[in-house]
Amino acid sequence: MLSPEGIFEVPAEYAEYGKYIERLNLDDFLKFYRDMARIRRFDNECTALQRQGQMGLWVQALGQEAAQIGSGYGVGPNDHMFPSYREHGVAITHGIDLMSIIKIMRGVNHGGWNPEETRFHLYAIVLATQVLHATGYAMGVNFDGLVGTGNPDVDQAVITYFGDGATAEGDVSEALLFAATTKAPLVFFCQNNQWAISSPVSSQTVVPLYLRGEGFGVPGIQVDGNDVLACYAVTAKHMDDARNGLGPSLIEALTYRVGAHTTSDDPTKYRPADELEYWQARDPLLRFEKFLRRQGVGDDFFEEVAKAGDELAEQIRAETFAMQNPPLENIFRHVYSDPHPMVAEQQAWLEGYEASFEEGEPS
């Protein structure tokens, strides 16, 4: 739909998706770009904060902004989202406080937000577990009769995000099976960023990943994951289909992980430089900027967005440095439903140990 030069065109065979873009206006386009740029600035700042010891780990989403922002805005107001651990862009489209993500990576809480209020469920660090959680939730939505009623205030759908590496996990196959057999209102959104840590996608599959669901009865489609408009349109349509009772589907968004897998990874050890250059030339932000400039958007807008990104970075940096560690006793809460003498003994020992440092006599 969007060429690398920013030229927009919908091929005839995808006209049903083009209808979703036709309902957008320039304000929507500007919103898409603004969020893509802000989440990239956030991402870069968080990498710097981790390098400065403010977080134990950071998981970058650099290069995947179009897939995340586009799909995030394709999710409806009643729908539920089950992310993996890299969906910062989806989070920003649904009002998640970005500091909540930093708190998770810093280890000061067990979850950064309340899924009952936001519909954006907690990050899943264990690979592919969220896909099963999403399937179970979608099955429940179906069993409760919240699908296909024709009432937009009632009908719901579910989307789950995962990477190409997760498709090698049995959880994904099980989820596809249960979603298909129960006709669950679920969209599987695979961000194929070409690498599962140091394993290329060529070592994970011999067929395109969007075909993976067909054996289970889940139809699939492959989309340009660096085209924010295409990602929006495809997600919006398939979420509508799921909400209307047509069952599950699988979207494979072809994108690229420009950064490292996490800040503990060094991609130069396994990734060829020419491959990185190829994908950098298809940068989703530069591509969308060219499109916007063709619509007459001038420098003032892009300067305003850059300033907003810097302000966001300053804000999260200040809040991160001001963050307090949680109370020590939190470690021991909710270990058992009833008080346990061994837990109490361990807590007393740790409190004494910590106190010894304050007294200048560590033991």
C-alpha positions in Angstrom: 0.0 0.0 0.0 2.9 2.4 0.8 5.9 2.2 -1.4 9.4 3.0 0.1 9.0 6.4 -1.6 5.8 7.1 0.3 3.4 6.6 -2.7 0.1 5.2 -1.6 -1.8 2.6 -3.7 -4.2 -0.2 -2.9 -4.0 -3.2 -5.3 -7.4 -4.3 -6.6 -7.1 -7.7 -4.8 -6.9 -5.9 -1.5 -9.8 -3.5 -2.0 -11.6 -4.8 1.1 -8.7 -3.6 3.2 -8.5 -0.3 1.4 -11.9 0.6 2.7 -10.5 0.8 6.2 -7.9 3.3 5.1 -10.5 5.4 3.4 -12.2 6.1 6.7 -9.0 7.7 8.0 -8.2 11.4 7.7 -5.0 13.5 7.9 -5.4 13.8 11.7 -5.3 10.1 11.9 -2.2 9.9 9.8 -0.5 12.5 11.9 -1.4 10.6 15.1 0.1 7.4 13.7 3.4 9.2 12.9 3.5 11.0 16.2 3.1 7.8 18.1 5.7 5.9 16.0 8.2 8.7 16.5 7.5 9.1 20.3 7.8 5.3 20.9 11.1 5.2 19.1 12.4 8.1 21.2 11.2 6.3 24.3 12.9 3.1 23.2 16.2 4.8 22.6 16.0 6.6 26.0 15.2 3.3 27.8 18.2 1.6 26.2 20.4 4.5 27.6 18.8 4.2 31.0 19.5 0.5 31.1 23.1 1.1 30.1 23.3 3.5 33.1 22.1 0.8 35.5 18.6 2.0 35.9 17.0 -1.2 34.6 18.2 -4.8 34.6 17.1 -5.3 31.0 15.5 -3.5 28.1 13.7 -5.1 25.2 13.9 -2.9 22.1 11.2 -2.6 19.4 13.2 -0.5 17.0 12.1 -1.0 13.4 8.8 -2.5 14.4 6.9 0.7 15.1 4.6 0.5 12.0 3.5 -3.0 12.9 2.7 -2.0 16.4 1.2 1.4 16.0 -0.9 0.3 13.0 -2.2 -2.8 14.5 -2.8 -1.1 17.9 -5.1 1.4 16.3 -6.9 -1.4 14.5 -8.1 -2.8 17.8 -11.5 -1.8 18.9 -12.6 -0.2 22.2 -14.1 -3.4 23.6 -11.2 -5.7 22.5 -8.5 -7.3 24.6 -4.8 -7.5 23.8 -2.3 -10.1 25.0 1.2 -8.8 24.2 4.6 -10.5 24.6 7.4 -8.3 26.0 8.2 -5.9 23.1 4.8 -4.3 22.3 5.6 -0.8 23.6 4.0 0.7 20.5 0.7 -1.2 21.0 0.8 0.0 24.6 1.0 3.7 23.7 -2.0 3.4 21.4 -4.2 2.3 24.3 -3.1 4.8 26.9 -0.7 2.6 29.0 1.6 4.7 31.2 5.0 4.0 29.7 6.6 4.3 33.1 4.8 1.1 34.0 6.9 -0.8 31.4 10.0 0.6 32.9 8.9 -0.5 36.4 8.6 -4.1 35.1 12.1 -4.0 33.6 13.5 -2.4 36.7 11.8 -5.1 38.9 9.9 -2.9 41.2 6.5 -4.4 40.5 4.9 -7.6 39.3 2.9 -5.9 36.5 2.7 -2.4 35.2 -1.0 -1.9 34.7 -4.5 -3.2 35.5 -5.7 -5.3 32.6 -9.3 -5.0 33.8 -9.1 -1.2 33.2 -7.0 -1.1 30.1 -7.8 -4.3 28.3 -4.0 -4.5 27.6 -2.9 -7.5 29.5 0.5 -7.9 31.2 3.7 -8.5 29.4 4.6 -12.2 29.1 8.3 -12.9 29.4 8.0 -16.6 29.0 7.9 -17.2 25.3 4.4 -17.9 23.7 2.5 -18.3 27.0 0.4 -15.2 26.2 -0.9 -16.9 23.0 -2.6 -19.6 25.1 -3.9 -17.0 27.6 -5.4 -15.0 24.7 -7.0 -18.2 23.3 -8.6 -19.0 26.6 -9.9 -15.5 27.0 -11.3 -15.5 23.5 -13.0 -18.8 24.1 -14.6 -17.3 27.1 -15.8 -14.3 25.2 -17.5 -16.7 22.7 -19.0 -18.9 25.4 -20.5 -15.7 27.0 -22.2 -14.8 23.8 -20.3 -11.6 23.3 -19.6 -12.2 19.6 -21.7 -11.6 16.5 -24.7 -9.9 18.3 -24.5 -6.9 15.9 -24.3 -4.6 18.9 -20.9 -2.7 18.8 -21.2 -2.0 22.5 -21.3 -5.7 23.3 -19.2 -7.6 20.7 -15.6 -8.3 21.5 -12.5 -9.7 19.9 -9.0 -10.6 21.2 -5.6 -10.1 19.6 -2.3 -11.7 20.7 1.2 -10.6 19.7 4.1 -12.9 19.2 7.3 -13.2 17.2 8.6 -15.6 14.6 10.6 -17.4 17.3 7.5 -18.1 19.3 5.9 -20.0 16.4 8.4 -22.8 17.1 6.8 -23.3 20.5 4.1 -25.9 21.0 2.0 -23.3 22.8 1.3 -21.5 19.4 0.1 -24.8 17.8 -2.1 -25.6 20.7 -3.6 -22.1 20.6 -4.3 -22.4 16.9 -6.0 -25.7 17.4 -8.3 -24.6 20.3 -9.1 -21.2 18.6 -10.1 -23.0 15.4 -12.2 -25.7 17.0 -14.1 -23.3 19.3 -14.3 -20.5 16.6 -12.8 -18.1 19.1 -12.8 -14.4 18.2 -9.1 -14.2 18.1 -6.5 -12.6 15.8 -3.0 -14.0 16.0 -0.5 -11.2 15.1 2.9 -12.5 14.4 5.7 -9.8 14.1 8.2 -11.7 11.9 11.2 -9.6 12.7 13.5 -12.1 11.0 15.4 -13.2 14.1 14.6 -15.3 17.2 17.6 -14.0 19.2 20.4 -15.4 17.0 18.3 -17.8 15.0 17.2 -16.6 11.6 13.7 -17.3 10.5 15.0 -19.6 7.7 16.0 -22.0 10.5 12.6 -21.9 12.0 10.3 -22.7 9.1 10.3 -23.8 5.5 7.0 -22.2 4.7 5.7 -18.6 5.2 4.5 -18.3 8.8 1.1 -16.9 7.8 0.3 -20.4 6.3 1.0 -22.1 9.6 -2.6 -21.8 10.7 -4.2 -23.4 7.7 -3.6 -26.9 8.9 -5.6 -26.1 12.0 -8.3 -24.2 10.1 -7.1 -20.7 10.8 -6.8 -18.6 7.7 -3.8 -16.3 7.3 -2.5 -13.3 5.5 1.0 -11.8 5.1 1.3 -8.0 5.4 4.2 -5.5 5.0 5.0 -4.9 8.7 6.8 -1.6 7.9 3.7 -0.1 6.3 1.7 1.4 9.2 -1.4 1.9 7.0 -1.4 -1.7 5.8 -1.0 -3.0 9.3 -3.9 -0.8 10.5 -6.2 -1.9 7.7 -5.5 -5.6 7.9 -5.8 -5.7 11.7 -9.0 -3.6 11.8 -10.7 -5.9 9.2 -9.7 -9.1 10.9 -10.7 -7.8 14.3 -14.1 -6.9 12.8 -14.4 -10.4 11.3 -13.6 -12.0 14.7 -16.0 -9.7 16.5 -18.7 -10.6 14.0 -18.4 -14.3 14.6 -16.2 -15.4 11.7 -13.6 -17.0 14.0 -9.8 -16.7 14.3 -7.2 -15.6 11.8 -3.5 -15.2 11.6 -1.6 -12.1 10.4 2.1 -12.3 9.7 3.7 -8.8 9.6 7.0 -8.8 7.8 9.3 -6.4 9.7 12.8 -6.2 11.1 14.3 -6.0 14.5 16.8 -3.2 13.9 18.2 -3.2 17.4 19.3 -6.1 19.6 17.0 -8.8 20.9 17.6 -7.2 24.4 20.3 -5.1 25.9 22.1 -8.3 26.8 22.5 -9.3 23.2 25.1 -8.3 20.5 23.5 -8.8 17.1 26.8 -8.0 15.3 28.0 -11.4 16.3 25.4 -13.2 14.1 23.7 -10.7 11.8 25.2 -9.7 8.4 25.7 -5.9 8.0 24.2 -5.9 4.5 21.0 -7.3 5.8 20.7 -4.6 8.4 21.4 -1.9 5.7 18.6 -3.4 3.5 16.0 -3.0 6.2 17.2 0.3 7.4 16.5 1.6 3.9 12.9 0.5 4.5 12.6 2.3 7.8 8.9 2.6 8.7 9.2 6.2 10.0 11.1 7.5 7.0 8.7 5.8 4.7 5.6 7.3 6.4 7.3 10.7 6.6 7.6 10.7 2.8 3.9 9.8 2.6 3.0 12.7 4.9 5.1 15.2 3.0 3.3 14.1 -0.2 0.1 15.1 1.7 1.5 18.6 2.2 2.7 18.2 5.8 5.6 20.5 6.4 8.7 20.9 8.6 6.7 22.5 11.5 4.9 19.2 12.2 8.1 17.1 12.2 9.9 19.6 14.4 7.0 19.5 16.9 7.1 15.7 17.0 10.8 15.7 17.6 10.4 18.2 20.5 7.6 16.1 21.9 9.9 13.0 21.8 12.6 14.9 23.6 10.1 16.0 26.3 8.9 12.4 26.7 12.5 11.3 27.1 13.3 14.0 29.7 10.1 13.0 31.6 10.8 9.3 31.8 14.4 9.9 32.7 13.5 12.1 35.6 10.8 9.7 36.8 13.1 6.8 36.5 15.9 8.4 38.6 13.3 9.4 41.2 11.8 5.9 41.4 11.9 4.3 44.9 12.5 0.7 45.5 9.4 -1.2 46.8 9.2 -2.1 50.5 11.4 -5.0 51.5 8.4 -6.9 52.9 6.8 -7.1 49.5 9.2 -10.1 48.8 7.4 -12.1 51.4 3.8 -11.1 50.8 1.4 -13.6 49.2 3.9 -16.4 49.2 1.3 -18.4 51.1 -2.3 -17.7 51.8 -1.7 -18.1 55.5 1.3 -16.9 57.6 4.2 -19.3 57.6 6.9 -19.4 60.3 9.7 -20.1 57.8 8.7 -17.1 55.7 8.6 -14.9 58.9 12.0 -16.2 59.9 13.5 -15.3 56.5 11.9 -11.9 56.5 13.3 -11.1 60.0 16.8 -12.2 58.9 16.7 -10.1 55.7 15.5 -7.0 57.6 18.3 -7.5 60.1 20.8 -7.9 57.4 19.7 -4.7 55.6 19.7 -2.8 58.9 23.3 -3.9 59.5 24.3 -1.8 56.5 22.7 1.3 57.9 24.6 0.8 61.1 27.9 0.4 59.1 28.4 -3.2 60.2 27.4 -5.5 57.3 27.5 -9.1 58.3 
